[in-house]
Amino acid sequence: MLVYSRLKYAIAVLVLIFSAIYSLPNIYPQDPSVQITANRGAIIDAAFQARVDAALKAANLHAKKIEVQKDGNLLVRMASPDDQTRAADALRDLVGGDYVVALNLASTVPPWLAALRAKPMLLGLDLQGGVHFLMQVDRKAALDKMFEATAEDIRSVLRDNRIRYISVEPAGNNTVVAKLSSGQNPDAAERLIATSVPTFQTSSEGDVITVRIPQSELDKALSDAVAQNIGTLSNRINELGVAEPIIQRQGADRVAVQLPGVQDTAQAKRILGATATLEYRGVVEGNAVEARDTGNVPPEARIYYRKELGPDGKPIPILLNKRVIASGEQLQTASSFFDSQSGTPAVRVRLNAAGGQRMFDYSSAHVGKPMAVVYIERIPEVKVVNGVEVRSTRVREQVISVATIQGTLGKEFQTTGLDSMKEAADLALLLRAGALAAPMDFVEERIIGPSLGAENIRRGLEAVGYSFAFTLVFFMFYYRVFGVISCIALGLNLLLVVAIMSVIGATITLPGLAGLALTVGMSVDANVLINERIREELRIGLPPQKAIAEGYARAFDTILDANLTTIMAGVALFAFGTGPLKGFAVTLVVGITASLYTAVSVSHGLAALVYGYKRKPKSISI
């Protein structure tokens, strides 16, 4: 008697329900949308929503829906990609620099499916398209950073060797000028500086030492800044969870970033271009208000401004040391949390060995004295002057916290004083991903051809559909009833693959569709092995039920060996391949694993329903 246990039937039913539910979101198309995110304290309310609606009507555009999402972002759903692009251009002119306007694809999955965490399968850049950013490194900011770092190195050398100086500052024309105090030895100071920066050119005239940075070093600094920014952008994209991004260098100072199927392009744009970081500086004693009003600032100090407003309604000034104790570049990890003691969002940080040692040395020598935390953000701005687009960067520096050092600090501590948990979370993300070596401006943003993606999807699905149809016709003609059983198992296999790919968040690319077609072929191969084995058992005279049972049992080992070797090849492709190869490998491994279950177990259960249990067929249709 051909028997298939009830437990296996129950498992098969559960697999069918799982496959149907979690593959269902893929039939719901996404709406081309424009997402507006508030930035730097701006708000999105009913009045702002009305302004957006009015701006769209003025541009002769009709939105399908304008809604405020749970995270506070405003989502404007449009009818077509063309309307989406026109709406984005119109809204950028409306909202200004306090909001981020970005292109998006909004989900239309019903709430009950979303509640089950069912989501559509991610499509790669070649299928769905995506967002393309062209970013350019701010050359001036990169070189200014190098000049300031050189000046700080010279100050450190002079301090360590107890050579007094009046000032050490960048002076233009690729030079840094050090003015020594009277009575110092300029020749000795020049030798020390030349030793610390051997690739630079040094000269002295009286008490003034000039350090000139060669053009080759400036070019190398710019190239290194671009390389570091590429690494930082990769880390930030990984934090965002974008699958299979493309990050490529273009020319001397540009980087192209392509993000397939991102769900929050405003967040991506804000995080990619942001250069927010923290600096820890010592507080210099003195009257900051007087220094601001008279311009008489101590040589070792610089004026910063606190978040709080004074009695005059203006930010409160504070004098901080020019020397940075530690910065975000020396940070290893960062996480956001709500500090119950201060009642404000906070960021918990851990410094690397060098930063931790500097913090330890400074705090040991300054117990009982205040230390400030400076939040630095570089904000790109675009202005049109005489019909020409002019790009610039505005630096926002704000003292978010001033606290007295109660004891020796080490590598781990926390920073409070942030405005919101969202700001704290974004800052922690930026610090974890690393600081950009220099600010980057968005010089181009566009959607990568949705029509090309639609054409690729159509052709890829046609290829899979034709392969399935040819298989169906062949099996039904050649194996009859067992051909129908094999086709049902094959259909469940495809449904299961789509469901698993959707659940695990894998990205399907054009090579992935090829892997799906190959999965159909492998599943066909397994069913052919089973059906031919059953035929052989019938030829040697076994009864129909016994022939079916023996056919499945004897074919299983061969099928298992063939599928395991294919899975091993897929794992190797995923481990050592990149981009399209990974997409192909993921689809192949998932598909082969699913076919191993459906071709053997599910088809066996269907055969048992038709020919098993109390039936005693004299022949079978195969």
N, C-alpha and C positions, 0 to 999 in steps of 0.2 A: 504494500500500500504506500502511495506517495503522500508523505506527511510534511506539513510546514507548521511550526508551532505558532500558537496564538500570540506569544510574546513578540515574535518576529513580525507578525501582521500588525500588532500595535505600534511597533517601532516604525514600520513602513508608513502607517497612517500619520504618525507624528512628523515624520520626515516630509510627507506630502503637504501637511498643513503648514509646517515651517517654511517650506519652499514657496508655497503659494503666497503667504503673508509677506515674507521679506523680499520677494521678487516683485511684488505688486507696485511699490513706489516707482519703479522704472517706467511705468506707462504714463506717469504724470509729467508733462513738459514743464520746464522752468520758465518763469517770466523774466525777460530782460528788464532790469531795474536800475535805478540810481539810488545809492545809499548816501545819506548825509549824516556825518558824525560830528557831534559837538567837541570842540577842542579848547583847551586853556580857559576853562571856566565858562564858556558859552553854554546857553541852554536851548533846548528844543521844546517849545510849548505850543499851545493852540494858535497863538498869534503868529509864530514862526511858520507853522503849518499852513496858515491862511496866506502868508506871503509867498510861500512856495507854490501854492495852487494858483495864485494870481499871476506869478511869473510864468508859469506853464501856459496859462490861457493867453497871456500877452504874446507868447511865442507861437500861438496857434497849435498848441499841443494838448492832447487829452490823455490824462493818466487813468489807467484801469482802476488804480486804488492808491491812496496815500495813507500810510499807517505808521504809527509810532510803535516800534518793537519793544520787547521786554527789556532789552539792554539799553533803551533810551535813544537808539538810532532812528532816523526817519527814513522809511523805505517808500520810494515812488515806483510803482509797477507800471511799465509801459507795454504797448501792444507789439512793438517790433524793435529789432536792434537799431534801425535808423532813428526811430523816435527816441530810443534810449540815448544815443549819442547827442542828438539835438537838445534833449532835456538836460543832459550833463553840462553842456556848454552854456545853456541859459542860466542854470542854477549856480554855476561857478561865479558868474558875474554878479549874482544876487547876494550870496552869503559872505564873500570876502575871505579873509585869512583865518577867521575864528572857527571855521568849519572845514571838514574834509569831505569833498565830493568825489565819489568813486563809482565806477561801473560795477554791477553785480548781477547775479542770476538768482532770483528768489524762488524758493521751493513752493510748489502747489500741492504737496502731499497732504491728504486730509488729516485733521487733528488726531483721529483715533489711531491712524497708522503711526503718526509721529509719537503718540503716547507710548506705543510699543517699541519705540526707537528704531522703527523701520525707516530707512532712507534710501534714496536712489544710488545706484552704483556710480562711483566716480569715473568720469571720462577723461582721457588724456588730452593733451594739447592738440593732437592731430585729429581728434574726434569732436570734442566739444568746443575747441578753441579755448580762449582764456584771455588774460590781461597781459599786455606787453608794456614794460616800463623801460625807458632809456634814461639812465642816470649819469650825471656828469660830476666829477670831483671838483670841488671848489679849489682851484690851484692856489689862489691867494691865501686861503685859510690853511692849506696844507703847508705852504712855505712859511707862513707866519708862525705856525706851530713849531716848525724846525728852528726858526730864529729864536723863539722864546726858549726852546729846550737847550739850544746852544748857550744862550745867556745864562740860564740856570746852572748849566755845567760849569761855566766860567766862575759864577758866584761861589759855587761849592768849592772849586779848586782854591780860590782866593781865601775863603773862610777857613778851610781846612789847614792852610799854610799861614794863617794869621796875618794876611796882607789886607790892610784896610783899604776900602774903596768908597768912592762917593756914589757911583752908579754903574750898572752894567745893563745896557739896553740895546735892542736892535736900532740901527741908525739909517736904514735905507741902503740902496745900491749893494744889496747882498752882504752887508757888514753888520757886525756887532761891536760896539765900542764900550770899553771899560775905562772909567776915569778913576785913577787912584787918589787916595788922600795924600797930602803933602808928607814928605819924609819917608815914603816907601821906595823900594828898589824896583824901577820899571823893568830893568833887564832880567832880574830874577823872576818877576811876575810873568814876563813874556815867555821865558823858557818853560815855566810850569804850564802855561796855557798851551804852548805849542806841543808839549808832551801829551796833554790831555786830548787835544784835537789835532792829531798829526797830519790829517789830510787837508786841513784848512791852512790858509796863508795868514801869518801874523806879522804885524809891524808896530813900532812904537815911536811916539813923538812926545817927548817930555813925559808927563804923567798920564798920557792917553795911549791906550793899546787898542789897535784896530785888528779885528779878526774878519777876514774876507772868506766867504764860502764859495768855492769854485762852482761853475755852472754844471759840471758833471755831477757834483754832489747834490745839487738842487734837482736835477733830472732823476737821479737815483731815489731821492726822497719822495718825489711825486710818483714814481713807478712803484715804490714800496707801499705808498699810501693806497694806491689803487688795488694792489695785491692784498693788502690787509683788509680793505673794504670788501673785497670779494669774499674772503673768508668770513667776515662778520655778517655780511648779507646772507651767506649760506646758513650760519648759525641761527639768525633771526627767522629765516624761512622755515628751518627745522622746528623752531619754537612754535611757529604758526601752524605747523602740521600740514603743509602743502605737499602733495605727492608729486614726485618726479618733476621738480622745477628745473629750469634751464637758466644758468648764470654764465654769461660769456663776456670777456673783455673785448671792447671795440675801440681801437685806436689807442692813443696815449693816456686819455683820462676819462673814458666812458665805459659804462658797464650796462649790458642788456640783460634784463630779467624778465623771464616769461613764467607765469604762474597758471597752470591749467586748472580750470574749474574751481577757482577759489570762491568761497561762500561769503567772505567779508573783505572785499577789496579795499574798503576804506581803512580797515584795521591794517591790512597789508601795506598800504601806501604810507600810513602814519608810522608804522614800525620800521619799514625799510628806510625812510628818509630821516627819521629822528636821530638826533645826536645828543639826546639828553644823558647827562651823567652827573656824578657827585664829586665834589672836592671837599676835603677836610683841611681847614686852615686855622692857624692860631689868631686870636684877637689881639690887636695892638692897642695899648693904652693911649688915650688921648681924646680930645673933643672932636668927634666926627662931624658934628654940625658946623663947628667953626672951620674945620678943615675943608668942608664942602663949600662954605660961603666964601672963604678967603683964597682957596686953592693952595694953601700951605699944608701939604700932606707930608708926613714923615717919609724919608727916602725908602724905608723898608716896608711901607704900608701902601695900601690902595683902598679907595672908597668903594664899599658895596652897599646894598640896600636890603633891609629886612622886609618880610612879607607884611608885617604890621604897619599901620599908618600912625603917624604922630598927631599931636594936637592941631597941626596946621593942615591935616588931611593929606600929607605927603608921606611916602615911604621913609622909614627911619634909617638914616645912614649909620654905618658902622665901619671901623677901620680894621682891615684884615691884613695879615702878613702876605707878601708876594710869594713867599715860598709855600708850596703845596706839601702838606704832610702826607697825604695819601689821596688817590683818586680812583675813579671807577675802572681805569685801565688795570689796576692792581688787584681787582676783585676776582675771587674764584666762584662763589655762589651768592645768590640773592633770592630772598623770598618775601612776599608781602603778607602782612597780617594786621589785625586791629589791636593796638596797644591799649589795654584797659586802664592803665595808670595815667597816661597822658590824654586818653579819650580821642586819639587821632589815629588815622591809618599810618602804618610804619613799614619800613623795609629792614629786614634782618640781613646783614652782610657778613661775609668772611673774606679776608684779604689773603693774598699770597704771602710767601715768606718775606719778600722784600718789603711789601707794604706793611705787613704785620710788625716787622722789626722797626720800621720808621715810626709807626704809631706807638710802639712800646717805648722807643727812645724819647719821643716827644712827650708822651704822657708822663713818663717817669720824672722828667725834668720840669714839668709844669702842673703838678698836682695843685688843685685849688684855683687854677686859672681857667678862663673860658676858652672854648674851642667852638668854631662855627662850622656848619655844614652848608655848602653852597650848591644849589641846584642850577645846572647850566643847560640851556636848551638853545639850539640854533634853529631858527625858523626860516625856511625859504620863502621869499616873496617875489612876486612877478608884477611889474608895472609896465604900462604902455606909455612911452614917451615919444611924441611926434610920430605915432604910428609904428614905433619899433618896440618890440618886447624886450624889456630889460630885467634881468634876473639878479637878485641880490640875496644876502643872508643877514637876518637880524638876530643878534645874540641876546638872549634873555638870561641874566644872571640874578639869582635871588637867594638870599640867606634864609633858609627854611627853619633852621634850628640853631640856637646858641645855648650851650650847656656847660656847666662847670665840671672840670675833670675831677671826679671824686677819688679816683685811684688809678693804678697803672692799667692801661688798656692793652689788649693783645690783638689777635687776629680776628676775633668775633665780637661784634657789638651790633647795636640797632640804631636806626635813624628815624626820628619821628617828625611830625609837622607837615605832612602831605595833606592835600585838600580832600582827596577822595580815595576810596579803595581802588577805583579804576586807575587813577594816577599812580598809586602805589604798585599795582599789578603791572602796568606798562613799564614803570621805571625798573622794577625787578627783572622783567623780561629783557629789557635793553642791557642791564648790567650783566645778566647771565650770558647773553649772546656776545658781549664784548662791545667796546666803543669803536665807532668809526674813526679811522685815522684822520679823516678830514670830512667836512660836510659834503653832502651830495644833493644836487638839484635834479628834479624831474624835468627833463627837457622834452620828453615825449611820453604819452600814455594813449594806448589804443587797444581795442578788442581785436583779437586775432580771428580772422574770417569765420564767422559761424556758418556761412554757406559752404565753405570748404569742409568744415566738420560734418555738416549734414550730408554732404555727398559721400564722404568717407564712411559714415555710419550706414547710409543706404546700401552702398556697395558691399561693405563688410557683412551686414545682415543678410543681404541677398546671397552672398557666398555661403554663409552658414545655412540659410534657408534652403538653397538648392542642394547642398550636400545632404541635408536632412531629408528633403523630398526624394532625391535619388535613392537614398538608403531605404526610405519607406517603401517605395515602389519595388525595389529589388527584393527586400525581405518578404513583403506580402506575396509577391509572385513566386518566389523561390522556396520560402519556408512556410507559407500559408498561415495557419493559426499561430505557429511559433514565430512567424515573421511579425504578426500583430503584437504578440507579447514583447518581442524585442523592441519594436517601435515605441510601445508604451514606456518601457524601461528607459529607452533613449530620450524620450520627451521629459521624463522625470529627471534624468541626468542633467539636461540643459537647464531646467528650472532650478535644480539644486545648486548648480554652479553659479547662476545669477544671484541667488539668495545669499550664498556664502560670500561672494565677492562684495555684495552690498553690505553685509554685516561687518566684515573685517575691514571695510574701508579701502579695499584694494582699488587701484586705478586700471581701468581697461583702456588699452591703446589699440592702434591698428594692428601691430604685431600680436596684441592680446587676442584680437578677433581671429587671427590666424591660429593661435593656440587653441581657441575654442573649436575651430573647424577640425584641427588635429585631434582634439578630444572626441569629437564625433567619430572620426576614423578609428581611434583606439577602442571606443565602446563597441563599434561595429565589429571590430576584430574579435573582441571577447565573445560577443553573441554568436559569431560565425563558428568559433571554436566549440562553444557549447552545443550548438545545433548539429554540427557535423559529428561531434562525439556521440550525441544521441542517435544519429543515423547509423553510426558504426555499431552501437550496441544493439540496435534493431536488426542489423544484417546478420549478426551472429546468433540471433534467435531469442534474445531476451524479451520478456513480456513488456508491453508499453510502459507501465508504471516503473518497472525495474530499470528499463532503458533510460528513462528520464532521470531517475535518481543517480544512476551510475554516470550518465553523461555530465551532470553538474559536478559530481564528486571528482571524476577523473580530469575534467577540464580545469578545475579550480587551480591546481598547482601550476599548470602552464600559464594561465592568466595572471596569477600572482607574480610569477617570475618576470613575465614581460612587462607588467605594470610597474613593479618595483624598480627595474632597471631604467624605465622611462622617468619615473619620479626622481631617481638619483641624478639623471642627466639634467632634469629641471632644477633641482637644488643647486647643482654646480653652476648652471647658467645664472641663477639668482645671486649666488655668492660671489662670482667673479665677473659677471656682466654689469653693464650700466645701461640706464635709460630704457630703450625699447626692448633690450634683451631681458631686463628684469620684468617688464610687463608681460612678455611672452611666457617667461618661466612661471610667474605666479598663476596665470590662467591655466597653463599646462598642468601644474602640480595639483591645483584645486580640481580641475576637470578629470584628471586621471583617477584621483582619490574618489571622487563622486561616482565615476563610471565603474570602479571596482566594486562598489556597493550595489549600484542599480543593476548592472549587467548580470551579476551573480545572484545576489540575494533577492532583489525585487522581482526579477523575471522568474526565479525559482518559485516564489510565492504565487505569482500569476499562473504558472503552469500547474501548481498544486490546486488552485481554485478550479481550473478547467478539467483536469484529468485525475485529481487525487481523491483521497479519502475513500468513501464507500463505492466509488465508481470502479468498474472493471472494464475499461475500454479494450476492444479487440484490436484497435488500430488508432494511430494518432496522425494528425495532419501536419506533416513536416517535410 
